Amino acid sequence: MRKLLTIEGMSCGHCTMHVQSALEEIPGVTKVDVDLIKKSAMVEGDGDNFNDVALKRAVSEAGYRVTAVLGGR
């Protein structure tokens, strides 16, 4: 399953790496592609822990804010 997150607060390459690392730590996540220009992240995965709440929490704990989640359950 794929989910597209719109993320507020990213301003540099370090920000994208921080967000990517946070999302990759979620159990069930298989692929993460963070785009600084589009202020978004495409996340692929499956399983019980791969849900909107977990994705938003990971981004928030990294210091950024998810403003929209599209796709999947």
mmCIF file of the N, C-alpha and C atoms, coordinates in Angstrom:
data_MODEL
# 
_entry.id   MODEL 
# 
loop_
_atom_site.group_PDB 
_atom_site.id 
_atom_site.type_symbol 
_atom_site.label_atom_id 
_atom_site.label_alt_id 
_atom_site.label_comp_id 
_atom_site.label_asym_id 
_atom_site.label_entity_id 
_atom_site.label_seq_id 
_atom_site.pdbx_PDB_ins_code 
_atom_site.Cartn_x 
_atom_site.Cartn_y 
_atom_site.Cartn_z 
_atom_site.occupancy 
_atom_site.B_iso_or_equiv 
_atom_site.pdbx_formal_charge 
_atom_site.auth_seq_id 
_atom_site.auth_comp_id 
_atom_site.auth_asym_id 
_atom_site.auth_atom_id 
_atom_site.pdbx_PDB_model_num 
ATOM 1   N N  . MET A 1 1  ? 0.834  -1.163 0.000  1.00 0.00 ? 1  MET A N  1 
ATOM 2   C CA . MET A 1 1  ? 0.000  0.000  0.000  1.00 0.00 ? 1  MET A CA 1 
ATOM 3   C C  . MET A 1 1  ? 0.890  1.241  0.000  1.00 0.00 ? 1  MET A C  1 
ATOM 4   N N  . ARG A 1 2  ? 0.415  2.296  -0.640 1.00 0.00 ? 2  ARG A N  1 
ATOM 5   C CA . ARG A 1 2  ? 1.144  3.565  -0.710 1.00 0.00 ? 2  ARG A CA 1 
ATOM 6   C C  . ARG A 1 2  ? 0.360  4.668  -0.029 1.00 0.00 ? 2  ARG A C  1 
ATOM 7   N N  . LYS A 1 3  ? 1.106  5.566  0.610  1.00 0.00 ? 3  LYS A N  1 
ATOM 8   C CA . LYS A 1 3  ? 0.495  6.757  1.195  1.00 0.00 ? 3  LYS A CA 1 
ATOM 9   C C  . LYS A 1 3  ? 1.366  7.951  0.843  1.00 0.00 ? 3  LYS A C  1 
ATOM 10  N N  . LEU A 1 4  ? 0.720  9.041  0.457  1.00 0.00 ? 4  LEU A N  1 
ATOM 11  C CA . LEU A 1 4  ? 1.416  10.280 0.148  1.00 0.00 ? 4  LEU A CA 1 
ATOM 12  C C  . LEU A 1 4  ? 1.162  11.257 1.289  1.00 0.00 ? 4  LEU A C  1 
ATOM 13  N N  . LEU A 1 5  ? 2.240  11.682 1.937  1.00 0.00 ? 5  LEU A N  1 
ATOM 14  C CA . LEU A 1 5  ? 2.139  12.631 3.039  1.00 0.00 ? 5  LEU A CA 1 
ATOM 15  C C  . LEU A 1 5  ? 2.568  14.005 2.554  1.00 0.00 ? 5  LEU A C  1 
ATOM 16  N N  . THR A 1 6  ? 1.813  15.022 2.900  1.00 0.00 ? 6  THR A N  1 
ATOM 17  C CA . THR A 1 6  ? 2.242  16.397 2.693  1.00 0.00 ? 6  THR A CA 1 
ATOM 18  C C  . THR A 1 6  ? 2.810  16.851 4.027  1.00 0.00 ? 6  THR A C  1 
ATOM 19  N N  . ILE A 1 7  ? 4.040  17.378 3.996  1.00 0.00 ? 7  ILE A N  1 
ATOM 20  C CA . ILE A 1 7  ? 4.763  17.668 5.232  1.00 0.00 ? 7  ILE A CA 1 
ATOM 21  C C  . ILE A 1 7  ? 5.162  19.136 5.289  1.00 0.00 ? 7  ILE A C  1 
ATOM 22  N N  . GLU A 1 8  ? 4.873  19.762 6.403  1.00 0.00 ? 8  GLU A N  1 
ATOM 23  C CA . GLU A 1 8  ? 5.190  21.168 6.628  1.00 0.00 ? 8  GLU A CA 1 
ATOM 24  C C  . GLU A 1 8  ? 6.449  21.280 7.485  1.00 0.00 ? 8  GLU A C  1 
ATOM 25  N N  . GLY A 1 9  ? 7.318  22.228 7.141  1.00 0.00 ? 9  GLY A N  1 
ATOM 26  C CA . GLY A 1 9  ? 8.472  22.524 7.979  1.00 0.00 ? 9  GLY A CA 1 
ATOM 27  C C  . GLY A 1 9  ? 9.813  22.072 7.436  1.00 0.00 ? 9  GLY A C  1 
ATOM 28  N N  . MET A 1 10 ? 9.830  21.316 6.335  1.00 0.00 ? 10 MET A N  1 
ATOM 29  C CA . MET A 1 10 ? 11.108 20.883 5.765  1.00 0.00 ? 10 MET A CA 1 
ATOM 30  C C  . MET A 1 10 ? 11.700 22.028 4.945  1.00 0.00 ? 10 MET A C  1 
ATOM 31  N N  . SER A 1 11 ? 13.000 22.304 5.153  1.00 0.00 ? 11 SER A N  1 
ATOM 32  C CA . SER A 1 11 ? 13.617 23.418 4.431  1.00 0.00 ? 11 SER A CA 1 
ATOM 33  C C  . SER A 1 11 ? 14.981 23.086 3.821  1.00 0.00 ? 11 SER A C  1 
ATOM 34  N N  . CYS A 1 12 ? 15.489 21.876 4.059  1.00 0.00 ? 12 CYS A N  1 
ATOM 35  C CA . CYS A 1 12 ? 16.822 21.543 3.545  1.00 0.00 ? 12 CYS A CA 1 
ATOM 36  C C  . CYS A 1 12 ? 16.967 20.027 3.396  1.00 0.00 ? 12 CYS A C  1 
ATOM 37  N N  . GLY A 1 13 ? 18.079 19.627 2.827  1.00 0.00 ? 13 GLY A N  1 
ATOM 38  C CA . GLY A 1 13 ? 18.348 18.204 2.639  1.00 0.00 ? 13 GLY A CA 1 
ATOM 39  C C  . GLY A 1 13 ? 18.424 17.436 3.943  1.00 0.00 ? 13 GLY A C  1 
ATOM 40  N N  . HIS A 1 14 ? 18.944 18.080 4.970  1.00 0.00 ? 14 HIS A N  1 
ATOM 41  C CA . HIS A 1 14 ? 19.009 17.426 6.284  1.00 0.00 ? 14 HIS A CA 1 
ATOM 42  C C  . HIS A 1 14 ? 17.601 17.112 6.795  1.00 0.00 ? 14 HIS A C  1 
ATOM 43  N N  . CYS A 1 15 ? 16.672 18.024 6.548  1.00 0.00 ? 15 CYS A N  1 
ATOM 44  C CA . CYS A 1 15 ? 15.278 17.805 6.961  1.00 0.00 ? 15 CYS A CA 1 
ATOM 45  C C  . CYS A 1 15 ? 14.711 16.554 6.295  1.00 0.00 ? 15 CYS A C  1 
ATOM 46  N N  . THR A 1 16 ? 14.966 16.402 4.995  1.00 0.00 ? 16 THR A N  1 
ATOM 47  C CA . THR A 1 16 ? 14.419 15.241 4.287  1.00 0.00 ? 16 THR A CA 1 
ATOM 48  C C  . THR A 1 16 ? 15.017 13.945 4.818  1.00 0.00 ? 16 THR A C  1 
ATOM 49  N N  . MET A 1 17 ? 16.312 13.958 5.126  1.00 0.00 ? 17 MET A N  1 
ATOM 50  C CA . MET A 1 17 ? 16.946 12.758 5.681  1.00 0.00 ? 17 MET A CA 1 
ATOM 51  C C  . MET A 1 17 ? 16.374 12.425 7.059  1.00 0.00 ? 17 MET A C  1 
ATOM 52  N N  . HIS A 1 18 ? 16.095 13.450 7.852  1.00 0.00 ? 18 HIS A N  1 
ATOM 53  C CA . HIS A 1 18 ? 15.535 13.249 9.185  1.00 0.00 ? 18 HIS A CA 1 
ATOM 54  C C  . HIS A 1 18 ? 14.138 12.624 9.085  1.00 0.00 ? 18 HIS A C  1 
ATOM 55  N N  . VAL A 1 19 ? 13.316 13.153 8.183  1.00 0.00 ? 19 VAL A N  1 
ATOM 56  C CA . VAL A 1 19 ? 11.968 12.616 7.977  1.00 0.00 ? 19 VAL A CA 1 
ATOM 57  C C  . VAL A 1 19 ? 12.050 11.187 7.443  1.00 0.00 ? 19 VAL A C  1 
ATOM 58  N N  . GLN A 1 20 ? 12.921 10.955 6.477  1.00 0.00 ? 20 GLN A N  1 
ATOM 59  C CA . GLN A 1 20 ? 13.052 9.615  5.903  1.00 0.00 ? 20 GLN A CA 1 
ATOM 60  C C  . GLN A 1 20 ? 13.443 8.601  6.966  1.00 0.00 ? 20 GLN A C  1 
ATOM 61  N N  . SER A 1 21 ? 14.419 8.936  7.785  1.00 0.00 ? 21 SER A N  1 
ATOM 62  C CA . SER A 1 21 ? 14.861 8.024  8.849  1.00 0.00 ? 21 SER A CA 1 
ATOM 63  C C  . SER A 1 21 ? 13.732 7.714  9.820  1.00 0.00 ? 21 SER A C  1 
ATOM 64  N N  . ALA A 1 22 ? 12.974 8.743  10.185 1.00 0.00 ? 22 ALA A N  1 
ATOM 65  C CA . ALA A 1 22 ? 11.868 8.552  11.129 1.00 0.00 ? 22 ALA A CA 1 
ATOM 66  C C  . ALA A 1 22 ? 10.813 7.614  10.551 1.00 0.00 ? 22 ALA A C  1 
ATOM 67  N N  . LEU A 1 23 ? 10.472 7.799  9.276  1.00 0.00 ? 23 LEU A N  1 
ATOM 68  C CA . LEU A 1 23 ? 9.454  6.959  8.646  1.00 0.00 ? 23 LEU A CA 1 
ATOM 69  C C  . LEU A 1 23 ? 9.951  5.527  8.441  1.00 0.00 ? 23 LEU A C  1 
ATOM 70  N N  . GLU A 1 24 ? 11.223 5.369  8.119  1.00 0.00 ? 24 GLU A N  1 
ATOM 71  C CA . GLU A 1 24 ? 11.775 4.027  7.896  1.00 0.00 ? 24 GLU A CA 1 
ATOM 72  C C  . GLU A 1 24 ? 11.794 3.186  9.166  1.00 0.00 ? 24 GLU A C  1 
ATOM 73  N N  . GLU A 1 25 ? 11.734 3.814  10.315 1.00 0.00 ? 25 GLU A N  1 
ATOM 74  C CA . GLU A 1 25 ? 11.743 3.072  11.580 1.00 0.00 ? 25 GLU A CA 1 
ATOM 75  C C  . GLU A 1 25 ? 10.390 2.460  11.936 1.00 0.00 ? 25 GLU A C  1 
ATOM 76  N N  . ILE A 1 26 ? 9.340  2.843  11.233 1.00 0.00 ? 26 ILE A N  1 
ATOM 77  C CA . ILE A 1 26 ? 8.012  2.289  11.506 1.00 0.00 ? 26 ILE A CA 1 
ATOM 78  C C  . ILE A 1 26 ? 7.965  0.847  10.996 1.00 0.00 ? 26 ILE A C  1 
ATOM 79  N N  . PRO A 1 27 ? 7.588  -0.107 11.856 1.00 0.00 ? 27 PRO A N  1 
ATOM 80  C CA . PRO A 1 27 ? 7.459  -1.494 11.395 1.00 0.00 ? 27 PRO A CA 1 
ATOM 81  C C  . PRO A 1 27 ? 6.460  -1.584 10.237 1.00 0.00 ? 27 PRO A C  1 
ATOM 82  N N  . GLY A 1 28 ? 6.830  -2.302 9.201  1.00 0.00 ? 28 GLY A N  1 
ATOM 83  C CA . GLY A 1 28 ? 5.956  -2.473 8.045  1.00 0.00 ? 28 GLY A CA 1 
ATOM 84  C C  . GLY A 1 28 ? 6.283  -1.549 6.892  1.00 0.00 ? 28 GLY A C  1 
ATOM 85  N N  . VAL A 1 29 ? 7.040  -0.487 7.132  1.00 0.00 ? 29 VAL A N  1 
ATOM 86  C CA . VAL A 1 29 ? 7.421  0.424  6.053  1.00 0.00 ? 29 VAL A CA 1 
ATOM 87  C C  . VAL A 1 29 ? 8.504  -0.250 5.215  1.00 0.00 ? 29 VAL A C  1 
ATOM 88  N N  . THR A 1 30 ? 8.290  -0.276 3.892  1.00 0.00 ? 30 THR A N  1 
ATOM 89  C CA . THR A 1 30 ? 9.242  -0.928 2.997  1.00 0.00 ? 30 THR A CA 1 
ATOM 90  C C  . THR A 1 30 ? 10.000 0.052  2.110  1.00 0.00 ? 30 THR A C  1 
ATOM 91  N N  . LYS A 1 31 ? 9.441  1.244  1.891  1.00 0.00 ? 31 LYS A N  1 
ATOM 92  C CA . LYS A 1 31 ? 10.098 2.224  1.022  1.00 0.00 ? 31 LYS A CA 1 
ATOM 93  C C  . LYS A 1 31 ? 9.634  3.621  1.401  1.00 0.00 ? 31 LYS A C  1 
ATOM 94  N N  . VAL A 1 32 ? 10.574 4.570  1.395  1.00 0.00 ? 32 VAL A N  1 
ATOM 95  C CA . VAL A 1 32 ? 10.256 5.969  1.684  1.00 0.00 ? 32 VAL A CA 1 
ATOM 96  C C  . VAL A 1 32 ? 10.980 6.836  0.663  1.00 0.00 ? 32 VAL A C  1 
ATOM 97  N N  . ASP A 1 33 ? 10.255 7.770  0.060  1.00 0.00 ? 33 ASP A N  1 
ATOM 98  C CA . ASP A 1 33 ? 10.854 8.732  -0.866 1.00 0.00 ? 33 ASP A CA 1 
ATOM 99  C C  . ASP A 1 33 ? 10.374 10.119 -0.455 1.00 0.00 ? 33 ASP A C  1 
ATOM 100 N N  . VAL A 1 34 ? 11.285 10.920 0.105  1.00 0.00 ? 34 VAL A N  1 
ATOM 101 C CA . VAL A 1 34 ? 10.937 12.259 0.581  1.00 0.00 ? 34 VAL A CA 1 
ATOM 102 C C  . VAL A 1 34 ? 11.369 13.273 -0.471 1.00 0.00 ? 34 VAL A C  1 
ATOM 103 N N  . ASP A 1 35 ? 10.474 14.213 -0.805 1.00 0.00 ? 35 ASP A N  1 
ATOM 104 C CA . ASP A 1 35 ? 10.734 15.227 -1.826 1.00 0.00 ? 35 ASP A CA 1 
ATOM 105 C C  . ASP A 1 35 ? 10.666 16.613 -1.195 1.00 0.00 ? 35 ASP A C  1 
ATOM 106 N N  . LEU A 1 36 ? 11.816 17.279 -1.102 1.00 0.00 ? 36 LEU A N  1 
ATOM 107 C CA . LEU A 1 36 ? 11.881 18.603 -0.484 1.00 0.00 ? 36 LEU A CA 1 
ATOM 108 C C  . LEU A 1 36 ? 11.100 19.636 -1.287 1.00 0.00 ? 36 LEU A C  1 
ATOM 109 N N  . ILE A 1 37 ? 11.215 19.604 -2.608 1.00 0.00 ? 37 ILE A N  1 
ATOM 110 C CA . ILE A 1 37 ? 10.541 20.584 -3.465 1.00 0.00 ? 37 ILE A CA 1 
ATOM 111 C C  . ILE A 1 37 ? 9.022  20.485 -3.321 1.00 0.00 ? 37 ILE A C  1 
ATOM 112 N N  . LYS A 1 38 ? 8.502  19.264 -3.329 1.00 0.00 ? 38 LYS A N  1 
ATOM 113 C CA . LYS A 1 38 ? 7.050  19.063 -3.221 1.00 0.00 ? 38 LYS A CA 1 
ATOM 114 C C  . LYS A 1 38 ? 6.570  19.043 -1.778 1.00 0.00 ? 38 LYS A C  1 
ATOM 115 N N  . LYS A 1 39 ? 7.520  19.077 -0.820 1.00 0.00 ? 39 LYS A N  1 
ATOM 116 C CA . LYS A 1 39 ? 7.180  19.024 0.613  1.00 0.00 ? 39 LYS A CA 1 
ATOM 117 C C  . LYS A 1 39 ? 6.320  17.801 0.901  1.00 0.00 ? 39 LYS A C  1 
ATOM 118 N N  . SER A 1 40 ? 6.788  16.645 0.410  1.00 0.00 ? 40 SER A N  1 
ATOM 119 C CA . SER A 1 40 ? 5.988  15.435 0.548  1.00 0.00 ? 40 SER A CA 1 
ATOM 120 C C  . SER A 1 40 ? 6.865  14.211 0.766  1.00 0.00 ? 40 SER A C  1 
ATOM 121 N N  . ALA A 1 41 ? 6.203  13.128 1.138  1.00 0.00 ? 41 ALA A N  1 
ATOM 122 C CA . ALA A 1 41 ? 6.865  11.832 1.256  1.00 0.00 ? 41 ALA A CA 1 
ATOM 123 C C  . ALA A 1 41 ? 5.917  10.758 0.744  1.00 0.00 ? 41 ALA A C  1 
ATOM 124 N N  . MET A 1 42 ? 6.423  9.906  -0.143 1.00 0.00 ? 42 MET A N  1 
ATOM 125 C CA . MET A 1 42 ? 5.676  8.743  -0.601 1.00 0.00 ? 42 MET A CA 1 
ATOM 126 C C  . MET A 1 42 ? 6.187  7.572  0.229  1.00 0.00 ? 42 MET A C  1 
ATOM 127 N N  . VAL A 1 43 ? 5.272  6.929  0.936  1.00 0.00 ? 43 VAL A N  1 
ATOM 128 C CA . VAL A 1 43 ? 5.652  5.846  1.837  1.00 0.00 ? 43 VAL A CA 1 
ATOM 129 C C  . VAL A 1 43 ? 4.918  4.584  1.409  1.00 0.00 ? 43 VAL A C  1 
ATOM 130 N N  . GLU A 1 44 ? 5.659  3.488  1.289  1.00 0.00 ? 44 GLU A N  1 
ATOM 131 C CA . GLU A 1 44 ? 5.066  2.203  0.948  1.00 0.00 ? 44 GLU A CA 1 
ATOM 132 C C  . GLU A 1 44 ? 5.258  1.249  2.112  1.00 0.00 ? 44 GLU A C  1 
ATOM 133 N N  . GLY A 1 45 ? 4.252  0.420  2.330  1.00 0.00 ? 45 GLY A N  1 
ATOM 134 C CA . GLY A 1 45 ? 4.365  -0.561 3.394  1.00 0.00 ? 45 GLY A CA 1 
ATOM 135 C C  . GLY A 1 45 ? 3.068  -1.305 3.603  1.00 0.00 ? 45 GLY A C  1 
ATOM 136 N N  . ASP A 1 46 ? 3.051  -2.106 4.664  1.00 0.00 ? 46 ASP A N  1 
ATOM 137 C CA . ASP A 1 46 ? 1.876  -2.896 4.985  1.00 0.00 ? 46 ASP A CA 1 
ATOM 138 C C  . ASP A 1 46 ? 1.978  -3.342 6.437  1.00 0.00 ? 46 ASP A C  1 
ATOM 139 N N  . GLY A 1 47 ? 0.911  -3.867 6.957  1.00 0.00 ? 47 GLY A N  1 
ATOM 140 C CA . GLY A 1 47 ? 0.909  -4.362 8.327  1.00 0.00 ? 47 GLY A CA 1 
ATOM 141 C C  . GLY A 1 47 ? 0.123  -3.459 9.261  1.00 0.00 ? 47 GLY A C  1 
ATOM 142 N N  . ASP A 1 48 ? -0.078 -3.942 10.474 1.00 0.00 ? 48 ASP A N  1 
ATOM 143 C CA . ASP A 1 48 ? -0.884 -3.226 11.459 1.00 0.00 ? 48 ASP A CA 1 
ATOM 144 C C  . ASP A 1 48 ? -0.300 -1.883 11.860 1.00 0.00 ? 48 ASP A C  1 
ATOM 145 N N  . ASN A 1 49 ? 1.024  -1.756 11.878 1.00 0.00 ? 49 ASN A N  1 
ATOM 146 C CA . ASN A 1 49 ? 1.660  -0.515 12.309 1.00 0.00 ? 49 ASN A CA 1 
ATOM 147 C C  . ASN A 1 49 ? 1.779  0.518  11.198 1.00 0.00 ? 49 ASN A C  1 
ATOM 148 N N  . PHE A 1 50 ? 1.445  0.125  9.972  1.00 0.00 ? 50 PHE A N  1 
ATOM 149 C CA . PHE A 1 50 ? 1.513  1.042  8.837  1.00 0.00 ? 50 PHE A CA 1 
ATOM 150 C C  . PHE A 1 50 ? 0.159  1.725  8.698  1.00 0.00 ? 50 PHE A C  1 
ATOM 151 N N  . ASN A 1 51 ? -0.023 2.812  9.431  1.00 0.00 ? 51 ASN A N  1 
ATOM 152 C CA . ASN A 1 51 ? -1.295 3.534  9.419  1.00 0.00 ? 51 ASN A CA 1 
ATOM 153 C C  . ASN A 1 51 ? -1.034 5.028  9.557  1.00 0.00 ? 51 ASN A C  1 
ATOM 154 N N  . ASP A 1 52 ? -2.074 5.823  9.326  1.00 0.00 ? 52 ASP A N  1 
ATOM 155 C CA . ASP A 1 52 ? -1.932 7.277  9.348  1.00 0.00 ? 52 ASP A CA 1 
ATOM 156 C C  . ASP A 1 52 ? -1.417 7.790  10.689 1.00 0.00 ? 52 ASP A C  1 
ATOM 157 N N  . VAL A 1 53 ? -1.896 7.223  11.776 1.00 0.00 ? 53 VAL A N  1 
ATOM 158 C CA . VAL A 1 53 ? -1.485 7.674  13.112 1.00 0.00 ? 53 VAL A CA 1 
ATOM 159 C C  . VAL A 1 53 ? 0.016  7.471  13.306 1.00 0.00 ? 53 VAL A C  1 
ATOM 160 N N  . ALA A 1 54 ? 0.524  6.299  12.942 1.00 0.00 ? 54 ALA A N  1 
ATOM 161 C CA . ALA A 1 54 ? 1.954  6.008  13.099 1.00 0.00 ? 54 ALA A CA 1 
ATOM 162 C C  . ALA A 1 54 ? 2.804  6.914  12.215 1.00 0.00 ? 54 ALA A C  1 
ATOM 163 N N  . LEU A 1 55 ? 2.351  7.148  10.987 1.00 0.00 ? 55 LEU A N  1 
ATOM 164 C CA . LEU A 1 55 ? 3.099  8.011  10.072 1.00 0.00 ? 55 LEU A CA 1 
ATOM 165 C C  . LEU A 1 55 ? 3.157  9.440  10.599 1.00 0.00 ? 55 LEU A C  1 
ATOM 166 N N  . LYS A 1 56 ? 2.011  9.958  11.031 1.00 0.00 ? 56 LYS A N  1 
ATOM 167 C CA . LYS A 1 56 ? 1.969  11.325 11.569 1.00 0.00 ? 56 LYS A CA 1 
ATOM 168 C C  . LYS A 1 56 ? 2.817  11.450 12.826 1.00 0.00 ? 56 LYS A C  1 
ATOM 169 N N  . ARG A 1 57 ? 2.765  10.458 13.690 1.00 0.00 ? 57 ARG A N  1 
ATOM 170 C CA . ARG A 1 57 ? 3.535  10.492 14.936 1.00 0.00 ? 57 ARG A CA 1 
ATOM 171 C C  . ARG A 1 57 ? 5.035  10.521 14.636 1.00 0.00 ? 57 ARG A C  1 
ATOM 172 N N  . ALA A 1 58 ? 5.478  9.684  13.710 1.00 0.00 ? 58 ALA A N  1 
ATOM 173 C CA . ALA A 1 58 ? 6.907  9.628  13.371 1.00 0.00 ? 58 ALA A CA 1 
ATOM 174 C C  . ALA A 1 58 ? 7.396  10.968 12.825 1.00 0.00 ? 58 ALA A C  1 
ATOM 175 N N  . VAL A 1 59 ? 6.613  11.571 11.947 1.00 0.00 ? 59 VAL A N  1 
ATOM 176 C CA . VAL A 1 59 ? 6.995  12.868 11.376 1.00 0.00 ? 59 VAL A CA 1 
ATOM 177 C C  . VAL A 1 59 ? 6.987  13.944 12.456 1.00 0.00 ? 59 VAL A C  1 
ATOM 178 N N  . SER A 1 60 ? 5.982  13.916 13.308 1.00 0.00 ? 60 SER A N  1 
ATOM 179 C CA . SER A 1 60 ? 5.890  14.890 14.404 1.00 0.00 ? 60 SER A CA 1 
ATOM 180 C C  . SER A 1 60 ? 7.073  14.769 15.359 1.00 0.00 ? 60 SER A C  1 
ATOM 181 N N  . GLU A 1 61 ? 7.428  13.549 15.713 1.00 0.00 ? 61 GLU A N  1 
ATOM 182 C CA . GLU A 1 61 ? 8.555  13.331 16.624 1.00 0.00 ? 61 GLU A CA 1 
ATOM 183 C C  . GLU A 1 61 ? 9.881  13.746 15.991 1.00 0.00 ? 61 GLU A C  1 
ATOM 184 N N  . ALA A 1 62 ? 9.921  13.794 14.655 1.00 0.00 ? 62 ALA A N  1 
ATOM 185 C CA . ALA A 1 62 ? 11.117 14.264 13.953 1.00 0.00 ? 62 ALA A CA 1 
ATOM 186 C C  . ALA A 1 62 ? 11.156 15.791 13.890 1.00 0.00 ? 62 ALA A C  1 
ATOM 187 N N  . GLY A 1 63 ? 10.049 16.443 14.283 1.00 0.00 ? 63 GLY A N  1 
ATOM 188 C CA . GLY A 1 63 ? 10.018 17.899 14.333 1.00 0.00 ? 63 GLY A CA 1 
ATOM 189 C C  . GLY A 1 63 ? 9.269  18.581 13.203 1.00 0.00 ? 63 GLY A C  1 
ATOM 190 N N  . TYR A 1 64 ? 8.455  17.817 12.463 1.00 0.00 ? 64 TYR A N  1 
ATOM 191 C CA . TYR A 1 64 ? 7.727  18.367 11.323 1.00 0.00 ? 64 TYR A CA 1 
ATOM 192 C C  . TYR A 1 64 ? 6.243  18.046 11.479 1.00 0.00 ? 64 TYR A C  1 
ATOM 193 N N  . ARG A 1 65 ? 5.423  18.528 10.532 1.00 0.00 ? 65 ARG A N  1 
ATOM 194 C CA . ARG A 1 65 ? 3.980  18.325 10.667 1.00 0.00 ? 65 ARG A CA 1 
ATOM 195 C C  . ARG A 1 65 ? 3.385  17.800 9.370  1.00 0.00 ? 65 ARG A C  1 
ATOM 196 N N  . VAL A 1 66 ? 2.607  16.738 9.488  1.00 0.00 ? 66 VAL A N  1 
ATOM 197 C CA . VAL A 1 66 ? 1.877  16.194 8.337  1.00 0.00 ? 66 VAL A CA 1 
ATOM 198 C C  . VAL A 1 66 ? 0.583  16.991 8.200  1.00 0.00 ? 66 VAL A C  1 
ATOM 199 N N  . THR A 1 67 ? 0.375  17.581 7.021  1.00 0.00 ? 67 THR A N  1 
ATOM 200 C CA . THR A 1 67 ? -0.842 18.358 6.792  1.00 0.00 ? 67 THR A CA 1 
ATOM 201 C C  . THR A 1 67 ? -1.886 17.590 5.991  1.00 0.00 ? 67 THR A C  1 
ATOM 202 N N  . ALA A 1 68 ? -1.471 16.499 5.328  1.00 0.00 ? 68 ALA A N  1 
ATOM 203 C CA . ALA A 1 68 ? -2.427 15.679 4.577  1.00 0.00 ? 68 ALA A CA 1 
ATOM 204 C C  . ALA A 1 68 ? -1.847 14.286 4.364  1.00 0.00 ? 68 ALA A C  1 
ATOM 205 N N  . VAL A 1 69 ? -2.746 13.294 4.333  1.00 0.00 ? 69 VAL A N  1 
ATOM 206 C CA . VAL A 1 69 ? -2.373 11.911 4.017  1.00 0.00 ? 69 VAL A CA 1 
ATOM 207 C C  . VAL A 1 69 ? -3.342 11.428 2.945  1.00 0.00 ? 69 VAL A C  1 
ATOM 208 N N  . LEU A 1 70 ? -2.802 10.976 1.828  1.00 0.00 ? 70 LEU A N  1 
ATOM 209 C CA . LEU A 1 70 ? -3.631 10.460 0.744  1.00 0.00 ? 70 LEU A CA 1 
ATOM 210 C C  . LEU A 1 70 ? -3.265 9.015  0.464  1.00 0.00 ? 70 LEU A C  1 
ATOM 211 N N  . GLY A 1 71 ? -4.284 8.205  0.165  1.00 0.00 ? 71 GLY A N  1 
ATOM 212 C CA . GLY A 1 71 ? -4.051 6.823  -0.229 1.00 0.00 ? 71 GLY A CA 1 
ATOM 213 C C  . GLY A 1 71 ? -4.271 5.822  0.877  1.00 0.00 ? 71 GLY A C  1 
ATOM 214 N N  . GLY A 1 72 ? -4.443 4.578  0.439  1.00 0.00 ? 72 GLY A N  1 
ATOM 215 C CA . GLY A 1 72 ? -4.565 3.470  1.389  1.00 0.00 ? 72 GLY A CA 1 
ATOM 216 C C  . GLY A 1 72 ? -5.762 3.537  2.299  1.00 0.00 ? 72 GLY A C  1 
ATOM 217 N N  . ARG A 1 73 ? -5.751 2.637  3.266  1.00 0.00 ? 73 ARG A N  1 
ATOM 218 C CA . ARG A 1 73 ? -6.840 2.485  4.229  1.00 0.00 ? 73 ARG A CA 1 
ATOM 219 C C  . ARG A 1 73 ? -7.215 3.759  4.890  1.00 0.00 ? 73 ARG A C  1 
# 
